[in-house]
Amino acid sequence: MTIRSAIARELARMILPADSIVSVVDQFQEELLSRLQTSAISMLPQCSVPDERLRWNPKDRILAIDFGGTRLKFAIVSLPQIVIEYDDAFELTYNIVDPTFFNGIIYKICTKLAENGYVKKKNETSEVTKFFVSVTFSFPLNAKGEVVAMGKGFVMTNALQGLTVKQLIQSSFERIISDNFEDFSCAMNVCDVINDAVAVSLTSKFICENDSISLIIGTGTNACFEVPYGYLPPFKKDSLRETLPSNYNKETLNFKHVLVNSEIGFIGKDVISLQPFDIHGGISYEMPLECVTSGKWLPLSLRNILLQYNIIPKNFPIEFNGELVCQLAEDSANTWFEDQYYSLICQIARLLIKRAAFYVAAIVQAIDIITGCKNYNFIHVGYVGSFLQHSTFYREQIKYYSSIDIKLQFLNHSNLLGAAIATYLNKSDKHV
Ligand SMILES: Nc1ncnc2c1ncn2[C@@H]1O[C@H](COP(=O)(O)OP(=O)(O)OP(=O)(O)O)[C@@H](O)[C@H]1O
């Protein structure tokens, strides 16, 4: 046996899960149910899912805004066809988050809409163009919709205190339109502000039609799905009810499903056995499933392994990211590594992805059981995230490890579409 094949064997033993998938699905299912009942930081209900779509006026236009990082995207979306009529994006250069920050964004959006003829001058039309505005805001908000923290290079100011993102954006529109667009005839009504996990979930539900689970595997790992309202413990029922508008008929909740943002990254503390090379600080113990599945951490585990076996030098200049791992797993051309080790490195990358796929397949099957989805032959999973999207091997392995057919569907533009769908569903829901 060569040294390389000995290393490969040793790593296969350490990396590939010893438990059967059936047993891991069982353990994940128990953990999900227990988190649903007890955790105050995960498995939180996001909103109820309306099931009636009666009141939608086809003339209504939705302006969707995706505020998730330094590139702000916006689009005009027509529903129910889910067509993006117009979209654009710009970089956010100002990083102090105060009302001026929102005014700057809204000014740019209004300018683009006017330049492209989506809002008309008063002397050109007697009709006011009405927009329902819907926002995906990928920063933590509290139950009232106020910003709790920013991160990603943004600095929050005290000027935001006590104001919801909805109020901030609504008042920016009013101010910018009256100060800069007084010749134009338009009205902006800010309706929904949702987070990215909910946006993906609503897109998944709307596009996939069948019961579906939404999965995010990019930088991080997360999932969102529906459970019957009755499954929630009293404290989660109460917090959900507080977020609903006062005119919402709360009695109907008993017959509804609610979206649960599961934060599945936290799952697996007693199930996933992390190896020394998986430890990238305390976060690895807190988020074992994320640590072994996401595009951020998995490449760092590969790097640690290669360092541990002296396959690369300490000062190896190449960044270990999702793209590199996916190329290695697909065995594409070698640019960076010594030829004698290249096939071993590709093998290790595949082992790490196999482990990731095993746990993703297990969590999806566990979620499928607790949601009580009705399709016994397949599980429909709408997903986003570059790491999963760019790895055919990862997607194939997820299917390989599942005893039910997992249909993976990539949901392009889901942050914009999900925001638009939230408003469409709420506006057409009888109760809101
Ligand atoms: N071509 C690629 N192939 C494989 N993985 C990729 C590729 N491009 C990016 N990634 C990985 O995908 C992850 C980024 O995922 P994604 O593009 O979905 O962003 P995100 O999770 O929305 O991130 P952010 O937190 O910045 O919004 C990174 O871990 C990166 O290493």
The ligand as a Tripos MOL2 file, in Angstrom:
@<TRIPOS>MOLECULE
LIG
   31    33     1     0     0
SMALL
NO_CHARGES

@<TRIPOS>ATOM
      1 N1        -18.3640   28.8070   -8.7480 N.pl3     1 LIG1
      2 C1        -18.5110   28.3440   -7.5140 C.ar      1 LIG1
      3 N2        -18.4560   27.0190   -7.2780 N.ar      1 LIG1
      4 C2        -18.6050   26.5330   -6.0480 C.ar      1 LIG1
      5 N3        -18.7870   27.2720   -4.9680 N.ar      1 LIG1
      6 C3        -18.8520   28.5940   -5.1310 C.ar      1 LIG1
      7 C4        -18.7230   29.1920   -6.4070 C.ar      1 LIG1
      8 N4        -18.8350   30.5210   -6.2470 N.ar      1 LIG1
      9 C5        -19.0200   30.7210   -4.9380 C.ar      1 LIG1
     10 N5        -19.0230   29.5650   -4.2700 N.ar      1 LIG1
     11 C6        -19.1600   29.3550   -2.8360 C.3       1 LIG1
     12 O1        -20.4950   29.6560   -2.4840 O.3       1 LIG1
     13 C7        -20.5240   30.4410   -1.3130 C.3       1 LIG1
     14 C8        -21.2750   31.7250   -1.5880 C.3       1 LIG1
     15 O2        -22.5830   31.3660   -1.7350 O.3       1 LIG1
     16 P1        -23.6800   32.3430   -2.3600 P.3       1 LIG1
     17 O3        -23.1930   32.8750   -3.6560 O.co2     1 LIG1
     18 O4        -24.9270   31.6230   -2.3450 O.co2     1 LIG1
     19 O5        -23.6550   33.5470   -1.4160 O.3       1 LIG1
     20 P2        -24.4380   33.7460   -0.0720 P.3       1 LIG1
     21 O6        -24.5050   32.5080    0.7390 O.co2     1 LIG1
     22 O7        -25.7030   34.4320   -0.4230 O.co2     1 LIG1
     23 O8        -23.3810   34.6640    0.5750 O.3       1 LIG1
     24 P3        -23.5280   36.0410    1.3020 P.3       1 LIG1
     25 O9        -23.4990   35.6430    2.7550 O.co2     1 LIG1
     26 O10       -22.3010   36.7640    0.8720 O.co2     1 LIG1
     27 O11       -24.8150   36.6760    0.8370 O.co2     1 LIG1
     28 C9        -19.1170   30.6730   -0.8760 C.3       1 LIG1
     29 O12       -18.8110   29.7760    0.1630 O.3       1 LIG1
     30 C10       -18.2850   30.3280   -2.0880 C.3       1 LIG1
     31 O13       -17.0560   29.7330   -1.7200 O.3       1 LIG1
@<TRIPOS>BOND
     1     1     2 1
     2     2     3 ar
     3     2     7 ar
     4     3     4 ar
     5     4     5 ar
     6     5     6 ar
     7     6     7 ar
     8     6    10 ar
     9     7     8 ar
    10     8     9 ar
    11     9    10 ar
    12    10    11 1
    13    11    12 1
    14    11    30 1
    15    12    13 1
    16    13    14 1
    17    13    28 1
    18    14    15 1
    19    15    16 1
    20    16    17 2
    21    16    18 1
    22    16    19 1
    23    19    20 1
    24    20    21 2
    25    20    22 1
    26    20    23 1
    27    23    24 1
    28    24    25 2
    29    24    26 1
    30    24    27 1
    31    28    29 1
    32    28    30 1
    33    30    31 1
@<TRIPOS>SUBSTRUCTURE
     1 LIG1         1 GROUP 0 **** ****
